[in-house]
């Protein structure tokens, strides 16, 4: 809990030079405009069938936290045979590779860690180049994804479609693995993650925008907002950036759909909201499952209302150019 308070209670920079503020604002406005135009052309509306599909993925994401017997039963119920399950040493991350020969598909499901705070504290918020995907990726998440890739590469049938699923840090690894596999010529189907933190920057996100990525988040889950937004990074275009379509799940039958900048700006809602126990509770798979179950009959899409203002970053006091 102390970690989340530390990350999101830092005061935004108030002493930036006026010219830099204008530059950041203009650059950010251009990104917003471009993203808004892209989003308008790619609006999506979802049905009970979609939420039922994601609920099945959620059951798998929850099952991989259980015993080997429970994991096998969960995949058997979905028509998949487990061919490999393993714990990655040093990262508290585990994975399961399962196959359905009738549909010629694989599922690669990655489990996060029960100690989210320690992993995020120990993982540096830096981007490093990855040869497999060809983009820059969060250093800490990349290491576990590389290990998993090495374990599963020889067991994936290149003629089969492979889908990835993951929760929390496992969601980050599941997305990275999908990008690695896609870049290496595998047939990547869909990526479904729950409470997934950011893994790459704007250019990395754009390179893999063709992938079918659905990121399920609850409104108060703070992990998808990590690493936090830093306006200074906009000047270098190295800001951590989310990928795919974000579906924000509310407790009732309502949900919102966000992409790009709209998704990133959810982080600003926490500038005036000190993280507490409710935010950790909203990260649990049990919460995700309950929120998805509430949308199996008549899901209603609503507009997500953000309280973002540039003054949240730069303050409201007047600043003059020197």
Secondary structure, 3 states (H helix, E strand, C coil): CHHHHHHHCCCCCCCCCHHHHHHHHHHHHHHHHHHHHHHHCCCCCCCHHHHHHHHHHHHHHHHCCCCHHHHHHHHHHCCCEEEEEEEECCCCEEEEEEEECCCCEEEEEEECCCCHHHHHHHCCCCEEECCCCCCEEEHHHHHHHHHHHHHHHHHCCCCCEEEEEEECHHHHHHHHHHHHHHHCCCEEEEEEEECCCCCEEHHHHHHCCCCEEEEEEECCCCHHHCCCCCHHHHHHCCCEECCCEEEEECCCCEEEEECHHHHHHHHHHHCCCCCCHHHHHCCCHHHHHHHHHCCCCCCEECCCCCCCCHHHHHCCCCCCCC
